[in-house]
């Protein structure tokens, strides 16, 4: 450091004065070196001290070159201030950039979380979809019943009607049969008459026809009716029988299907992998080509030479390409023979399948016959039970009638109620006022009139019914007393 200070002092300054510089003592040089080596509080103070010492060593006259170092510290201060301002700006920008980066990182994290949740949801949906696919692949092993539903039969009937198929016609009445015979005669007598007028004339004539003349038409109608009822009754019985059979089959199939489905669910839980389609083991295998026959022979030798399977495949392919037609002939002949054998086996297999299909159709027909018989047996059982119920009801009714017949004629009858008394008189009035009125219309009118009656009018009928009831009670007391006295007289 001392050497550097000496060099600075020795360098002559440029100026107008040509006077020689005075040589400094070595002690002064050492002092200067110590001042330079010591750390100064500020660079500006150090520069000022050094400048002051230089000025002491130099004469007081100043030159233009000596004024320049005084301006340098000011420019340095400005640069420092600018640098500090720039640093502050940079720090602010850095802070802003860090905030923006933090916001972006948070947004990215949120997006990543959303993507993860979506991925999980998609995986769940895929798993559910696979489960649904497996459920759709459920194939029951049981044969479904070959019973036509009643709806299908009704549709078949409608289609037959549309096509114009033959159906059982309803029997024509005796009056309609007579009208067919008499229509032409009436039309000749009244050529200008319309359909309505002719039908009115025929209706009037039919009233005048005697019972003997009506008899052949009625016999024809009864014969047609019996035939029609037989056919319809047979159809109804068959429909009822098939309905019963269908219900039984539905119950059986539902239970079997439920059991099979439970078993299928257990198998699916055990085996998550997709099962391959079952191939027919009896179906003949497809024959190999000439190249495959050659590769099978050559592969064994190549594998014996410790070659990989892909290497062996490449070598066999190249060898097959380079082979001549004469060398390929034995393999091609072998392929032809195997193909011919395959075709023969396939023909036999197809014939066997056709026979199996024919046997299945026969079995289905036999099943249909058996099912019809079963259905008829079920219907017979049902009819038997219904007949037994009918017979029991009839027997009960007969017993009641017999009891009524056996009943004592001296026993007083129960009197009519107020409404019955009113209806008897009202019926007589309505019949006199409206001679052509029906029974149902009279009953409806009576009920309406009874509802319209006031309490005073109803009280008259109620009092009459009460009087009749009082007389009935007295008669019943006398009858019971007489009935109790009879067995005592017989015992005596």
Steps between C-alpha positions, in 0.01 A plus 500: 500500500792734571641440154177603336493824700853586390411445135208741531723769648774454239264537200533858376182704460421662171483871523636828361764539773830336416639500855636167634322320778663492839609155618322379809659334796456123543315563831231702322458218244447248778239725662315528172507122457355454848216743425407318177512157666274612792119447438325831446137560619399633160671496162440874468698581818789283385515677170490839672791409736710368215423809295593724794835324550580522133421870507733549796781332311427703187519874453186714554462578133226294343463392142205379283610136545486526879128611501370166352543269806276736708202433263533114511354445853179686406440274198572192716242614758242544226572154366467356849163671547379376161617150582318513833180617327536221246552248776186621677302473176642153437407389851145631454471326164643185652242510782218556248628215283517271805139588593387427143690171505341404832152574360577293190634213712182504711285498185708211360459307824124552489490382139710196586262416786201538266669276243573241767136504619380473141738213439369319807140560392580372150661189646191440714274547198714262295482239775121538519476483122703179498271357766196594292657341193558184696140506621383543137706193408287288737381201298262262678563132430137399555263454199213746501145358470357494149159626612332767293356777715136602471604837356690327219196288424276807488746667261494190279120516494509868400749426221275220374205741497701752297609232253139381470543165666205276583350556846204346677196713429239570761164323449229697323173538691172342387365845416805578279468165319130565436581854377749361246230274355229772497716795388471446124121454514452821698734684263296385198178616664654838600771581242530869597525430875825568683689274739335643811149466359564138392638412844187652663272294270695182581479577872123535479468175302725312748257585781218340300700180426382198699717286726488205255632719217775636729603152613733406205684830528540461874630145453759624249603776741533254790716262289730785393516628857598160640779461242625853567493454877693175472778666299511809723490289816788289374704810422424649842603180674826485305572865576434449871715188506787676319471798734531274804794319344665828409471625859654179635786516248561866584534419868737211432713695252517801732635287786751320276617825344546658842713207619711509182548875529625469858745232388610722212566792737719278716698386195547861383635603839751216487608555139550864404665407172291475186410144409560385144215379283444128531596314183338180387753222576343275234555757224798398276808723518600713202783340295855644493651651187821377330708772664377408850577132440857592393544740795388234751763259366778760487421664837589188701850490345556873554389487863738210556780737385408736791323753279213721623147466367507837312843413351369159391196668340722742304730222380208278391343794312821577315557130419142467368552802273827360362352151441430380146166368377629140502602532863155638591303222320497242788371757748232623256385141440476445876296821532261386222444161668430663838261747334305221327477312828379820673229554236371144547496540878318836467230344280447225758493760777241712316278196438523413867401855599202492262386169648534647849291802397231271352498293821468818705199614297339157550568515871346847512186372326479208742549739789215714369274196489601397852447855626152511346414172674635635830302817452182305432561288811541816706181636351317179581617524860383858516164408345461217750556735789260755348239227447538385860451858619196538273351174624546597862336836433211332317457248781487780754244687290289181463511443872385855561216459249397170659503662841281775364261243348490299818431818699171520687229674294341629821815697580432875457687678220729791567335832403634729225705810580386858438696521172350170372147621579565827317657320200199270456257792461745706291557206260127471437478874420800499265373194312161667453658831388776345280390167356823431298746573783755240601552353848844657550363845408211456749747402778714807426194730508380349829837560667507862372146567624577348843802733535287799398230423764485725804524379859124535558414281199763246600362494855163374369665200337719441805198503734320250274807275504525535882136391542561196278814418702308518831234260365780266376662493844169408670435226245856367552450483877177304454671271246792426728265419790298262281817338365622441858165344605493246211798280609366490860161366374677239287700381803181459706 
